[in-house]
Amino acid sequence: MRLIRLLKNDLAREAADWVEEGLISEPQAEQICQRYAVDYHQVQQRSFGYNVLTGLGYLFIGLAIITLLGANWDEIPRALRMGGLIALTVSTQGLALRHYLSGDRSGGVGLFLLGNMFFGASIILIAQIYHLGEHMPDGIFWWALGCLPFALLTRNPWLTLQALLLALLWFFLEVTYGFYPALFPLFVLAALFVLWRGPPSIVLLLAIVASIGFWVEYSLAAFWRQSTDFFLFDLHAENVAVGAGLFVLLFVFSQWLNQRASTSARDYAAVISVWCLRFTLVLLLVMSFAGPWRSLLDADWEHWLSMWLVLLAFGAATIALAGRAGLPWAAGLLAALWLPLIAVLLSRNPDHAIYFQVVTNLALVASGVWLIVRGIQGGISHYFFLGLAAVLVTALLRYIDLIGDYIGGALLFSVFAVLLLLAARYWKHHQQREGGA
């Protein structure tokens, strides 16, 4: 159950092999696949690889046509160019709609993707014809906005992902030009609607989470910017604290989501929790050096009041979700974030970075040991290897950047050895206890 949900299509194909070998009946295979929200018969007809190859085929068709048009662009009369681009886009989208309504949804989605590419090429080439290039990101915005109705109409994750990626491109271009992309939440909300009402999609989920993170951090950066700043995405020390608070909220949300009855919700919960753990370990690895702590202690922290208002809002949402899901340890996560932050704000002395570094290394080792024990107890290999990697990488980093002198490094390595040996002994004891049971 856990991460095996991410491999449910492979499970459906394995179930088909079991039916052929006579191990289970076809109704039993259908029930197994139904438990993981996958269509047993549909997986047998068209695999993920088939859909990928079809999509890439449509992509290269679009690139070929756009290349031919670009190579002969100057020789084509202006009226013919304009009419041809409009006719090509409308006919492709019309053909896609016909395929989709006739029942060939996969072919229709592929043609919609191709039509959206033609739509974007038309915007660019028509702007070139009439020399409409005052603000280049506007073309990307209208391209993304033109893809959105087809995504909402079909509720297809791939069409939605195309629109969201274009919106992200527009987002970064607007930031580069010094403007605030006020309509970006519109694309995020549309993607959330498709994720909620459409077929499950892990890729779309990750794109939505990344989009929300970028939008929150940029909005705060724009609010905190100086009047002389041109590039508005100027990160402050407060952004680091807000990002960590956002990931704490996201992790607790994944635990709440894991308690839902929907199989897709539990799939999403598994992905979110795994990536939150990875983010936490990467952040701890970065902060296990004195340099990042020294930068935080030396920062101005001019916007600490508004930062705390945001963190308190995230904390209230975290506690509310934890209360609904029965997760008392969520308060410990907030304390693990807030206490170092309070200590940094009270200290503001770069010479104290070594103390923060030592505590971070201890927390990193403790997190690795917890993941190892959790992986052994629950039989979750990902947790076990993630914890083991955390301990080993920490040991390697400390070998490169010794805390104190060589005696301190030797003591630290000895502690790592004891922890790993204790984890191995616990694993052996756990396996013997399960064998006896």
N, C-alpha and C positions, 0 to 999 in steps of 0.2 A: 504494500500500500504506500506509503511515503513517496520516495522518488521514482518508484516503479510506474507511477501514474504518468510520468513524462515519457515512458517508453510503451504506452498502451497500444500504439499501432503495431509495434513489434510483437506485443503480446497477442494481438488478434491474429497475426500471421502464424505465430507458434500454435495458437489454438486450432488453426486450420490444419496444421501438421498433425496435431494430436487426433483430430477427427479422422484424417486419412489413415493413421496407424491404428485406429480402433480403440484408443485409450478413453475417449469421451465421445458422446453423441453430439450431433450438430446443435440440438436445442441447448445442451449444456454449454457448448462453446458460445452460443448467442447470449446466454445468461452471464457468463464470465465477462464477455465484452460489454454487456449492458451495465455491469457493475462499475466499469471504468469509463462509461459514457463514450463508447466507440461503436460504430456500426460494423458488425462482423462482415456483412456481405459487401458493403461499400469498400472496405479496406482490401478485400480480395480483388475487386474490380480495378481500382485505380490506387496506386501507391503514391506516397509522397514524392518519390523520385520521378514518377510520371508527371506530376503536376509541376515540379521544378523544371524539368526538361521542356515541357510545353510553354511555361512562362518565359524561359530563356529564349525559346524559339521565336515567340512573339516579340521579345525585346530586340533580337537581332534583325527581324523583319523591319521593325520601326527604325533601327539605326541605319539599315541599308537604304530605305526610302529617303530618310533625312539626309544621308550622305549624297545620294543622287541629286536631290533638290539643291543642296548647297553647292555641288560642283557645277551645276548649270544655271545657277540663280540669276546671274547677270544677263543671260541670253533670253530669259523668259520675260514676256511683256508684263508690266506691273498689274494690269487688270486680271490677266490669266493667273499670275502668282497669287493674288488675293483670293480669287474665286477657287483656285485649286486647293489652297490650304483649307478654306472653309468647307469645301465639298469633301475633301479627304477626311477631315475630322468628323463631320456630321455623318458621313456614310459609315465610317468605322464604328462610331457609337451606336448608330441605328442597327447595324448588323449585330453588334454585341447584345443590344437589347432584344433583338429577335431570337438569338440563340438562347439567351437567358430565360425568356418567357416560354420558349418551346421545351424547356426541360434540360437543356445542355448548359447547366450552370457553370461547370468548369471552363468550357469553351467560351461562354459569355464573359466570364471574369477575365480571361486572358485577352479577349478583344477589348474589353473596357480598359485594361491596363495599356494596351497598344493605342487606343483612342486618346487616352490621357496624355500619352507621350506626343502624339500628333498635335494635341491641343497646346501643349507647352511649346513645341517647335513653332506652331503657328503664331503664338504670342511673340516669340523672339523674332521671327522673320518678318512679321507685319510691322513690329516696332522698328526693324531695320529699314523697311520700305519707306515708312513715313517719318523716320528719324525721331522716334519717340523714346528717348533714352535719358530723360532728365533725372529720374530716380530709379535705378536698375532693380532694387528689391521689389518694387511694385509689380513687375512682371512675374516674379516668383510667387508673390501673394495671390495674384489672380489665377495663376496656374494651380496652386494648391486649392484655392476656393472652387475652381471649376471641377476638380476631382472629387470634392466632398459630396455633392448630391448623389453621385453613383455609388459611393461608399455607403451612404445612409440608405439608399434605395435597396441595395442588395444585402446590406449588413455583412459584407465580406471583409475579413481581416486584412487581406492583402491589398485591396483597394484603399481601405482605411489607412494602412501602413504607408502606402504611397503618398496619400494626402498629408499624413502627419510628418513624414520625412521632408517633404517639400516645405511644410510649414516651419519645421526646424531650420531648414536652410534659410528661409526668409527671416526667421527670428535672429539668427547669427548675423545675417547681412544688415538687418536694421540696427543691431547693436553696434556693428562696425562703423556704420554711418552716423552713429550718435543719436538714434531715435528709439523711442520706446514702442515695442510691438504690442499695442493694446489689445488687438484682436486675437492674439495667440491662444488665450484660454478657450476661444470658440472651437478650435481644432481639437484641443484636449478633451473638451466636453463631448464632442462628436465621437471621438475615439472611445471614450468611456462608455457611451451609449452602445456602440457596436460591440464592445467587449462584453457588455452586460446582456444584450439581447441576441447577439450573433453567435457563431461557432466559437469555441475556445481557441485562443491563440497565445502562446507563451511569448512569441516575438513581439506581438502588439502590446502585450502587458509590459514588457521591459521598456519598449519605446515610450509608453505612456508614463511610466515611473520616471524615466530619465527626463522627459519633457516637463513634468511637474517640478522636478528638482531644479532644472535650469531656470524655469520661470520664477520660482520662489526666490532663488538666490539672486537672480538678476534684478527682480523687482526691489529687493532690499538694497542691492548695490546701487541701483538708480536712485532710491530714496536717500541713501547715505552719501551720494556723490557730492563732490565739491563743485561750485559753480563754474570753475575753470576747466573741469574735466570734459574732454571731448569723447573719449572712449568710455562709455558709461559702465561697462562691465569691469570696473576696477574693484577687485576683491579686497575686503577688509578682514581684519582678524575676527570680527563679529560673524562674518560669513562661515567661518570654520565651525564655530559653536552652533550656529543655526543648522548647518548641514548635519552635524552629529545628532542634534535634537530631532531633526526630520527622520533620520534613519532609526532612531529609537522608536519613534511613533510608528514608522513603517513596519518594524519588526513585531511590535505588539499587535498591530493591525493584522499581520499575517497569522499570528496565533489565534486571534479572534476569528479570522476567516477560515482557519482550519477546522473550526467547530461547526461550520455550516453543513447542511445536508447535501448541498450540491457537490458533485464530483469535480466540476470545473473549479469551484471555489477552493477546494482542497489542493488541486493542482497548482493554482495560483499561489496559495499559501506556501507550498513547498518551495516554489521558485523564489518568492520574495524573501523567505526566511534564510535560504541558502545564500543569496546575494547579500543580505544584510550581515550575515556572519563573515562573509568574505571581505566586505567593506570594513567591518570592525577590525579584523586581523590586519588588513593592509594599513589602516589608520594607526593601529598600535605599533606596527613595524616602523612606520614613518616617525612616530613620536617616541620611539625607543632611542633616538639620537638626541643629543643635547641641543643641536642647532634649531630645530623647529620650536622647542620650548623657549629657547633664548629669543627667538623672533616674537613669539606671543608675549613674553614678559616685557619685551622692549616696545611693543606696539602702543599706539596712542589710546585705543579703546574710547574714541570720542562718542560712539553711539551705543554705549553699554546699556542705557536705559531702554531704548527701543528694542535692543537685542533681547533683554530680559522679558519684555512684554511678549515678544514672539515666542521665546522659550517657554514662558508660562502658559501661553495658549496651546502650544504643542504638548506641554506636560499635562494640562487639563484634559485634552483629548486622549492622551495616553492612559491616564488614570481611568477615564470613563470607559474606554475599550477594555482595559484590564479588569475593571469591576464587572462588566458584562460577561467576560470570558472566564472569570475566576482565576486571575493571574496575580497573586500577591507579590511576586518577585519583580513586577514591573517598576515598583517604587525603588527597588535596588538599582535598576538600570538608570533611572533618573538621577539617583544619588551619585552613581558612578560618573555621570556626565557633569552634574552641577557642582559637586564638591571640588574637583580639580579646577573648574572654571572660577569658582569663588576664590580659591587659593591663588590663582594667577592674578586676579584683579586686586587682591589684597597685597600680594607681594610686589609685583611690578619691578622686581630686581633680577636682571639677567644672570647674576651670579648664582641664583637659586636653581638654575636649569638642571644641574646635576641631580638634585633631589627629585625633581619631577621625572627625570630620566630613569632613575632607579625604580621608582614606584611603577612607572609604565612597563619596565621590563618584568617586574614581578607580576603585574596584571596580565601581561602577554603570556608568561609561562603558566599562570593559573588558568587562563582561558584555554591554552593548549591541552593542559591536563584534564580540564572539565570536558572538552570535546572528545578526548580519548576515552574517558570513563563513560560518557554519554553514548559514544559509538559502541562500546562493548556491551553496555546494558541493553540498549535498544537494537543491537544488531545492525546499526547504520554505518556501513563502511565509509561513507563520505565524511561523516563526523570524525571517525577514527583517523583517517588519513589527513584530514584538514588539521586536526589537533597535533598529529605527529609532525606535519610539515611546519606548523607554527613553532613548535619546540626546536626543531632542527634548524630552521632559518634563524631563529633568535640566537642559537648557539653560534651559528656561522657569523652573524653580524657582530656578535660580541667578541668573536675572535679577531675580526677586522678592526673593530673599534672598542678596545677594552675599557671597561669601567674601572677606574683606579689603576692599579698596577697589575703585573703578571700574577701575583698571588691572588688578587681579587678575581681575575679571570679564571684561574685554576679552581678556586672555590665555586665559582658560578658553574663551570663545567661539571664539577662534582655533584652539585645540586641537580643538574639536568640528568646526569647518569642515575642518581638515586630515584628521581621521579619516573624515568622510563622503566627502570627495573621494578619499581613498585607497580607501575601500570601493567607490566608483563605478568607479575605475580597475581594481580587482581584478575586479569584476563584468564589465567589458568584456573584460579579459584572459581570464577564465574562459569567456565566451561565444565568443570567437574561437578558443580552444583546442578547445572542443567542436565548433565548426563545422569546424575543420581535421580533427579526428578523424573 
